[in-house]
Amino acid sequence: MKLFSYLIFLVPSLLFAQIDYNITHNNTNAYSGNLFFQKGGSSPRPVKILDSSYVEIYSQNIGMKGWDFKVNYNNKLSYFDRSSKGWFIMDSLYNEVDSIYCLNGYIADNHDFIALSNGNYILFAYDEQVYAMDTVVVGGNPNAIVEGLVIQEIDINHNLVFEWKSWDHFHVTENSYLSPWTSSNLPFIHANAIDIDFDDNLLLSSRGLDEITKINRVTGDIIWRFGGSQNQFTFINDYPFTHQHSINSLGCNRYLLFDNGNFSSQYTGTVNISRAVEYELDTVLMTATKVWEFIHPDSLFTPSIGSVQRLPNGNTLINFGNLQMLNLGSIITEVDSNNQIVFQLEYNNGNNLYRAHKFDWFFYTPQASIFGCVDSIACNYDSTANIDNGLCDLPNGCGDILYLEYDPLVICSDINDCITLLSTSSYNSELPSKGIYKITDLFGRKTLKSSSQLQIYFFDDGRVEKRKIIY
């Protein structure tokens, strides 16, 4: 399938491709998903998908669209349009199937967006208002512009179902970096990431506050505040994160974030460094324990942007997105559970990457016309055919159901060939399910056990088998 993808996409993609990066590390322990990102910096700024061999299978300049290019929770692509100030959804057939904007007069922000599997969307907007800061601090500006934040959840029909306002929960003086708060402009929150926690409540990353906030998705109440001046947790074995990005819930009160570390030197006594860090929170004792971190061996520091993602195989993908101060561009690093670098992409100086992700997802590629028997109950059923040839053999059954294991894959076109193969292939009267953690079709899409197609079975012990149920 991937070879066919290259034929379809590679030539037109190269019209937009500008290869200004190098792969400096790559081994077999790297996660095999496709890599998604949008190039920042100088124009053009194409969105890109690199396959597991890091060949560009998609590269398109879509103008002002493309910011935060990724696969969302609804298994479709999402990205921000900096022209219309809205989020767009694209399916695997290249169709833009929805566009989402904030309601009640607010303008969506480009930092993050959630498209849920139930059709709902979660996005946020900044809400700047004139505030009489002279009533708050001595010397405060009576007409100061103070930043607020609004989170909205919108249903599949674009109706508002939830709205949260920072004005009810945050106070401008909670950002100590802006002390003495006498400026005419006080952007004190700078929200940059949002996620859904294991209990369906919201997680908000506010870079300006150095804070991760957990918000009740029904009542809007704050459940806890982690980091910053209002921190409710005691750091057991770590120093506080500062100006973070990319909050991710890992379940069971474990959280992964990209710590830009803009003020890390105050705690470490060395230079500022950025890192990926995972915490486990005890919400009874109110403690935060660092359970994992990765600091690049080159002590990379990216003062802005950046991202981190825990991958399905246990690896972690870290995007050091802005290294211009080090005369570098951006570095995407993937490490295994032992913090060994298994993949690294380095962009040239002048280019930055807001985020980078890996997903087991790609655009749907129509197959070429293949004639054969497409009736799955026929003895001469051809799983590779997509156009029926009218020659299906439908006798009084083809015997008992046999579950043939292809490892390696062997194609048999009729039942006699299949039965002959039984002498050399393992089979069972019942398809074993123990240890199976994923079944996909040949396009890599997750699916259920089926007798109508060849499928790929992934097992907990690392085995990968191709199977076909034959009647």
C-alpha positions as CSV (number, residue, x, y, z in Angstrom):
1,M,0.0,0.0,0.0
2,K,2.8,2.4,0.9
3,L,4.5,1.8,-2.4
4,F,1.3,2.8,-4.1
5,S,1.0,5.9,-1.9
6,Y,4.4,7.0,-3.2
7,L,3.3,6.7,-6.8
8,I,0.2,8.8,-6.1
9,F,1.6,11.4,-3.9
10,L,5.4,11.7,-4.3
11,V,5.5,13.5,-7.6
12,P,2.9,16.2,-6.8
13,S,4.3,16.6,-3.3
14,L,7.7,17.4,-4.6
15,L,6.3,20.4,-6.3
16,F,5.9,21.9,-2.8
17,A,8.7,20.0,-1.0
18,Q,11.7,21.9,0.2
19,I,14.1,19.5,1.9
20,D,15.9,21.7,4.4
21,Y,16.4,19.2,7.1
22,N,18.5,16.1,7.8
23,I,17.8,12.8,9.5
24,T,20.8,12.3,11.8
25,H,19.5,9.3,13.8
26,N,17.3,6.4,12.7
27,N,17.1,2.8,13.9
28,T,14.6,0.0,14.0
29,N,13.4,0.9,17.5
30,A,11.8,4.1,16.3
31,Y,8.0,4.1,16.2
32,S,6.9,3.2,12.6
33,G,4.1,5.8,12.4
34,N,4.1,8.7,10.0
35,L,5.5,12.1,11.1
36,F,3.2,15.2,10.9
37,F,4.2,18.8,11.2
38,Q,4.1,22.3,9.6
39,K,7.4,24.0,8.8
40,G,7.6,27.5,10.4
41,G,10.0,30.4,9.7
42,S,10.4,31.8,6.2
43,S,7.8,31.1,3.5
44,P,6.7,28.8,2.1
45,R,5.4,27.0,5.2
46,P,4.1,23.6,4.0
47,V,2.4,20.9,6.0
48,K,4.3,17.6,5.8
49,I,3.8,13.9,6.3
50,L,6.9,11.7,6.4
51,D,6.4,7.9,6.3
52,S,8.3,5.5,8.5
53,S,11.2,5.6,6.1
54,Y,11.1,9.4,6.4
55,V,10.1,9.8,2.8
56,E,7.8,12.8,2.2
57,I,4.5,11.3,1.1
58,Y,2.6,14.5,1.5
59,S,3.9,18.1,1.4
60,Q,1.4,21.0,0.6
61,N,1.5,24.7,1.0
62,I,-2.0,25.5,2.1
63,G,-1.4,29.2,2.6
64,M,-2.5,30.6,6.0
65,K,-3.9,27.2,6.9
66,G,-1.8,24.4,8.5
67,W,-0.9,25.6,12.0
68,D,-0.8,22.7,14.5
69,F,-1.2,20.1,11.7
70,K,-2.0,16.8,13.4
71,V,-4.4,13.8,13.7
72,N,-7.0,14.7,16.3
73,Y,-9.0,12.4,18.6
74,N,-11.7,12.0,15.9
75,N,-9.1,10.3,13.7
76,K,-9.2,13.2,11.2
77,L,-6.6,15.9,10.5
78,S,-7.1,19.3,12.1
79,Y,-5.3,22.6,11.6
80,F,-5.8,26.3,12.2
81,D,-6.5,29.0,9.5
82,R,-4.7,32.2,10.6
83,S,-6.8,34.1,8.0
84,S,-10.3,33.2,9.1
85,K,-9.3,32.4,12.7
86,G,-10.9,29.0,12.7
87,W,-10.1,25.3,12.9
88,F,-10.5,23.0,9.9
89,I,-11.1,19.3,9.8
90,M,-9.9,17.2,6.8
91,D,-10.7,13.5,6.2
92,S,-8.5,10.8,4.7
93,L,-9.9,11.7,1.2
94,Y,-8.5,15.2,1.4
95,N,-12.0,16.7,2.0
96,E,-12.3,19.6,4.4
97,V,-15.4,18.3,6.2
98,D,-15.9,21.0,8.9
99,S,-14.7,24.4,10.1
100,I,-15.1,25.5,13.7
101,Y,-15.1,29.0,15.1
102,C,-15.7,30.4,18.6
103,L,-19.2,31.5,19.5
104,N,-20.5,34.5,21.4
105,G,-18.3,37.0,19.6
106,Y,-15.0,35.4,20.6
107,I,-12.1,34.8,18.1
108,A,-10.5,31.3,18.3
109,D,-6.8,31.2,19.3
110,N,-4.4,29.1,17.2
111,H,-2.5,27.3,20.0
112,D,-4.6,24.2,20.5
113,F,-7.8,22.5,19.6
114,I,-9.5,19.2,20.4
115,A,-11.8,17.3,18.0
116,L,-13.5,14.6,20.0
117,S,-14.7,11.2,18.7
118,N,-18.3,12.0,19.6
119,G,-18.3,15.0,17.2
120,N,-17.7,17.7,19.8
121,Y,-15.0,20.3,19.6
122,I,-13.0,22.1,22.4
123,L,-11.2,25.4,21.6
124,F,-10.3,28.6,23.4
125,A,-10.0,32.3,22.8
126,Y,-8.2,35.2,24.5
127,D,-10.5,37.8,26.0
128,E,-8.8,41.1,26.5
129,Q,-10.7,43.7,28.5
130,V,-10.0,47.2,29.9
131,Y,-9.4,46.8,33.6
132,A,-8.8,49.5,36.3
133,M,-5.5,48.3,37.6
134,D,-5.2,51.4,39.8
135,T,-7.8,49.7,42.0
136,V,-5.5,46.7,42.3
137,V,-2.0,47.9,42.7
138,V,-0.3,51.3,43.5
139,G,0.6,53.0,40.2
140,G,-1.7,50.7,38.2
141,N,-3.0,51.9,34.9
142,P,-6.7,52.8,35.1
143,N,-7.2,51.7,31.5
144,A,-4.9,48.7,31.4
145,I,-5.6,46.0,28.8
146,V,-5.8,42.7,30.8
147,E,-5.8,39.3,29.2
148,G,-8.6,36.8,29.9
149,L,-9.3,33.4,28.5
150,V,-12.5,31.7,27.4
151,I,-12.8,27.9,26.8
152,Q,-15.7,26.7,24.7
153,E,-17.0,23.2,23.9
154,I,-19.2,23.0,20.8
155,D,-21.3,20.0,19.8
156,I,-21.4,18.4,16.3
157,N,-24.1,20.9,15.3
158,H,-22.0,23.8,16.4
159,N,-24.1,24.6,19.5
160,L,-22.4,25.8,22.6
161,V,-22.5,23.2,25.4
162,F,-19.9,24.5,27.8
163,E,-18.1,27.8,28.5
164,W,-15.4,28.6,31.0
165,K,-14.0,32.1,31.7
166,S,-10.7,32.8,33.5
167,W,-12.2,36.0,34.9
168,D,-14.0,33.9,37.5
169,H,-10.9,32.0,38.6
170,F,-7.6,33.7,37.7
171,H,-6.2,37.0,38.9
172,V,-3.7,39.1,37.1
173,T,-1.4,39.4,40.1
174,E,-0.9,35.6,40.0
175,N,1.7,36.2,37.3
176,S,4.7,37.4,39.3
177,Y,6.7,38.0,36.2
178,L,4.6,41.1,35.4
179,S,5.1,42.6,38.9
180,P,4.5,45.5,39.8
181,W,1.6,45.1,37.3
182,T,1.7,48.8,36.2
183,S,2.1,48.2,32.5
184,S,-0.7,49.3,30.1
185,N,-0.9,45.8,28.7
186,L,-0.9,42.7,30.9
187,P,-1.0,39.4,29.0
188,F,-0.7,37.3,32.1
189,I,-2.1,33.9,31.1
190,H,-0.9,32.9,27.6
191,A,-2.7,29.5,27.4
192,N,-1.0,27.2,24.9
193,A,-2.3,23.7,25.3
194,I,-5.5,21.8,26.3
195,D,-6.2,18.1,26.8
196,I,-8.9,15.8,28.2
197,D,-7.9,14.0,31.4
198,F,-8.7,10.3,32.2
199,D,-11.9,11.4,34.0
200,D,-13.1,13.6,31.1
201,N,-12.2,16.9,32.8
202,L,-10.1,19.5,31.1
203,L,-6.4,20.2,31.5
204,L,-5.2,23.7,30.6
205,S,-1.6,24.8,30.2
206,S,-1.0,28.5,30.9
207,R,2.6,29.4,29.9
208,G,2.5,32.8,31.5
209,L,1.4,31.4,34.9
210,D,3.8,28.3,34.7
211,E,0.6,26.4,35.5
212,I,-1.3,23.3,34.6
213,T,-5.0,23.7,35.7
214,K,-7.5,20.9,35.9
215,I,-11.1,22.2,35.3
216,N,-14.4,20.4,35.9
217,R,-15.9,20.0,32.5
218,V,-19.5,20.2,33.9
219,T,-19.4,22.9,36.6
220,G,-16.3,24.9,35.5
221,D,-14.8,24.7,39.0
222,I,-11.1,24.3,39.4
223,I,-10.1,20.9,40.6
224,W,-6.4,21.6,41.2
225,R,-3.6,23.9,40.2
226,F,-0.2,22.5,39.4
227,G,2.9,24.8,39.1
228,G,3.3,28.6,39.3
229,S,2.4,30.9,42.2
230,Q,-0.8,29.1,43.0
231,N,0.7,25.6,43.0
232,Q,-1.1,23.2,45.3
233,F,1.5,20.3,45.0
234,T,4.8,19.7,46.6
235,F,7.5,18.7,44.2
236,I,9.1,15.6,45.7
237,N,12.2,15.1,43.5
238,D,12.2,17.9,41.0
239,Y,12.3,21.6,40.4
240,P,9.3,23.5,39.1
241,F,8.7,23.7,35.3
242,T,8.6,27.1,33.7
243,H,6.9,28.5,30.6
244,Q,5.8,24.9,29.6
245,H,4.0,23.7,26.5
246,S,2.1,20.6,25.4
247,I,0.2,19.0,28.4
248,N,-0.7,15.3,27.9
249,S,-2.8,13.1,30.2
250,L,-1.3,9.6,30.3
251,G,-4.0,8.3,32.7
252,C,-3.9,7.4,36.4
253,N,-2.8,10.9,37.4
254,R,0.3,10.8,35.2
255,Y,1.0,13.8,33.0
256,L,3.6,14.5,30.3
257,L,4.6,18.1,29.4
258,F,7.3,20.0,27.5
259,D,9.2,22.2,30.0
260,N,10.7,25.0,28.1
261,G,12.7,25.8,31.2
262,N,12.9,29.6,30.7
263,F,13.8,30.0,34.3
264,S,15.3,26.6,35.1
265,S,18.7,28.1,35.8
266,Q,17.3,29.6,38.9
267,Y,16.8,26.1,40.2
268,T,19.7,24.2,38.7
269,G,22.4,26.8,39.0
270,T,23.4,26.2,35.3
271,V,22.2,27.5,32.0
272,N,18.5,27.3,31.0
273,I,17.6,23.9,29.5
274,S,14.4,22.5,28.0
275,R,13.2,19.0,28.7
276,A,10.4,16.5,28.4
277,V,9.1,15.5,31.9
278,E,6.5,13.2,33.3
279,Y,4.9,13.6,36.7
280,E,2.7,11.4,38.9
281,L,0.4,13.4,41.1
282,D,-1.0,12.3,44.4
283,T,-4.2,14.2,44.7
284,V,-4.7,13.1,48.4
285,L,-1.2,14.0,49.8
286,M,-0.9,16.7,47.1
287,T,2.6,15.7,45.9
288,A,4.2,15.7,42.5
289,T,6.8,13.0,41.8
290,K,8.9,13.1,38.7
291,V,8.9,9.6,37.2
292,W,10.7,10.3,33.9
293,E,12.5,13.1,32.1
294,F,14.6,13.6,29.0
295,I,17.2,16.3,28.6
296,H,19.0,16.4,25.3
297,P,22.7,15.5,25.5
298,D,23.4,18.8,23.8
299,S,21.6,20.7,26.6
300,L,19.1,22.2,24.1
301,F,17.1,25.2,25.2
302,T,14.1,26.4,23.2
303,P,12.6,29.5,24.9
304,S,9.3,29.3,22.9
305,I,7.1,26.6,21.3
306,G,7.9,22.9,21.5
307,S,6.0,19.7,22.1
308,V,6.1,16.2,23.5
309,Q,4.1,13.0,22.7
310,R,4.1,9.5,24.3
311,L,4.0,7.0,21.4
312,P,2.1,3.7,21.4
313,N,5.3,1.6,21.6
314,G,6.4,3.5,24.7
315,N,8.9,5.8,23.0
316,T,8.6,9.6,23.4
317,L,8.7,12.2,20.6
318,I,10.1,15.5,21.6
319,N,10.1,18.7,19.5
320,F,12.8,21.3,20.4
321,G,11.0,23.7,18.2
322,N,12.9,27.0,18.4
323,L,16.7,26.8,18.6
324,Q,17.5,30.0,16.8
325,M,19.5,31.3,19.8
326,L,21.8,28.3,19.3
327,N,22.1,29.0,15.6
328,L,20.1,25.9,14.9
329,G,16.6,25.5,13.5
330,S,14.6,22.8,15.2
331,I,15.3,19.3,16.4
332,I,12.8,16.5,16.6
333,T,14.1,13.7,18.8
334,E,12.5,10.3,19.6
335,V,13.9,8.3,22.5
336,D,13.1,4.9,23.8
337,S,12.2,3.9,27.4
338,N,15.9,4.0,28.2
339,N,16.3,7.5,26.9
340,Q,18.3,6.3,23.9
341,I,17.9,8.4,20.8
342,V,16.3,6.2,18.1
343,F,15.4,9.0,15.6
344,Q,16.3,12.6,15.1
345,L,15.4,15.1,12.5
346,E,17.3,18.4,12.4
347,Y,15.9,21.5,10.6
348,N,18.3,24.1,9.2
349,N,18.7,27.4,11.0
350,G,15.8,29.8,10.3
351,N,13.1,27.2,10.5
352,N,11.0,26.5,13.6
353,L,8.4,23.8,14.3
354,Y,5.5,24.6,16.6
355,R,4.7,20.9,17.1
356,A,5.5,17.5,15.7
357,H,3.6,14.2,16.1
358,K,3.7,10.6,14.9
359,F,0.5,8.8,14.1
360,D,-0.5,5.5,12.5
361,W,-2.5,7.4,9.9
362,F,-2.3,8.3,6.2
363,F,-4.5,9.5,3.4
364,Y,-6.7,6.8,1.8
365,T,-5.4,5.6,-1.5
366,P,-7.9,4.0,-3.9
367,Q,-6.6,0.7,-5.2
368,A,-6.2,-0.1,-8.9
369,S,-8.9,-2.2,-10.5
370,I,-8.4,-5.8,-9.6
371,F,-10.9,-8.3,-11.0
372,G,-11.8,-11.5,-9.1
373,C,-14.4,-13.1,-6.9
374,V,-15.4,-10.6,-4.2
375,D,-18.0,-12.8,-2.4
376,S,-16.4,-13.7,0.9
377,I,-18.4,-17.0,1.2
378,A,-17.2,-18.3,-2.1
379,C,-14.6,-21.0,-2.3
380,N,-12.5,-18.9,-4.8
381,Y,-12.9,-15.6,-2.9
382,D,-10.1,-13.2,-3.8
383,S,-9.3,-10.8,-0.9
384,T,-7.2,-8.6,-3.2
385,A,-10.1,-8.1,-5.8
386,N,-12.2,-5.0,-5.7
387,I,-14.3,-5.7,-8.9
388,D,-16.3,-8.9,-9.2
389,N,-15.5,-11.0,-12.3
390,G,-18.8,-13.0,-12.1
391,L,-17.0,-16.3,-11.6
392,C,-17.5,-16.9,-7.9
393,D,-17.7,-20.6,-7.0
394,L,-20.6,-21.2,-4.6
395,P,-21.0,-25.0,-4.0
396,N,-22.6,-26.6,-1.0
397,G,-20.1,-25.0,1.3
398,C,-16.4,-25.1,1.5
399,G,-16.0,-27.2,4.6
400,D,-15.5,-26.1,8.2
401,I,-14.3,-22.6,9.1
402,L,-10.5,-22.6,9.1
403,Y,-8.5,-19.7,10.5
404,L,-5.3,-19.7,8.5
405,E,-2.2,-17.9,9.9
406,Y,-0.1,-16.3,7.3
407,D,3.4,-15.7,8.7
408,P,4.9,-15.0,6.2
409,L,1.9,-14.1,4.0
410,V,0.8,-16.8,1.5
411,I,-2.0,-16.0,-0.9
412,C,-4.3,-18.8,-2.0
413,S,-6.8,-18.2,-4.7
414,D,-9.1,-21.3,-4.2
415,I,-10.1,-23.7,-1.5
416,N,-8.0,-26.6,-2.8
417,D,-4.9,-24.5,-2.6
418,C,-5.8,-23.4,0.9
419,I,-6.4,-26.9,2.1
420,T,-3.1,-28.0,0.7
421,L,-1.4,-25.2,2.6
422,L,-2.8,-26.5,5.9
423,S,-0.2,-29.2,5.9
424,T,2.5,-26.5,6.3
425,S,0.6,-23.7,8.0
426,S,-0.7,-23.5,11.5
427,Y,-4.4,-23.2,12.1
428,N,-7.0,-23.4,14.8
429,S,-10.7,-24.1,14.9
430,E,-11.1,-20.9,16.9
431,L,-9.1,-17.7,16.2
432,P,-7.1,-17.0,19.4
433,S,-7.7,-13.5,20.8
434,K,-5.5,-13.6,23.9
435,G,-2.6,-11.2,23.6
436,I,-4.1,-9.3,20.6
437,Y,-4.0,-5.6,21.3
438,K,-4.8,-4.3,17.8
439,I,-6.2,-5.5,14.5
440,T,-5.9,-3.4,11.4
441,D,-6.7,-3.7,7.7
442,L,-4.1,-3.4,5.0
443,F,-4.4,0.4,5.2
444,G,-3.4,0.4,8.8
445,R,-6.8,1.4,10.0
446,K,-8.0,-0.2,13.3
447,T,-10.8,-2.7,12.6
448,L,-12.7,-5.7,14.1
449,K,-12.1,-9.4,13.3
450,S,-13.5,-10.0,9.8
451,S,-13.9,-12.9,7.4
452,S,-14.1,-10.6,4.4
453,Q,-10.6,-9.3,4.2
454,L,-7.0,-10.0,5.0
455,Q,-6.0,-8.4,8.3
456,I,-2.9,-7.7,10.3
457,Y,-2.9,-8.8,14.0
458,F,-0.6,-7.1,16.5
459,F,0.2,-9.1,19.7
460,D,1.3,-8.0,23.1
461,D,4.5,-10.1,22.8
462,G,5.6,-8.2,19.7
463,R,4.4,-10.7,17.0
464,V,2.8,-9.3,13.9
465,E,0.8,-11.8,11.8
466,K,-1.3,-11.5,8.6
467,R,-4.5,-13.6,8.8
468,K,-7.4,-14.5,6.6
469,I,-10.5,-16.4,7.8
470,I,-11.4,-18.9,5.1
471,Y,-14.8,-20.6,4.9
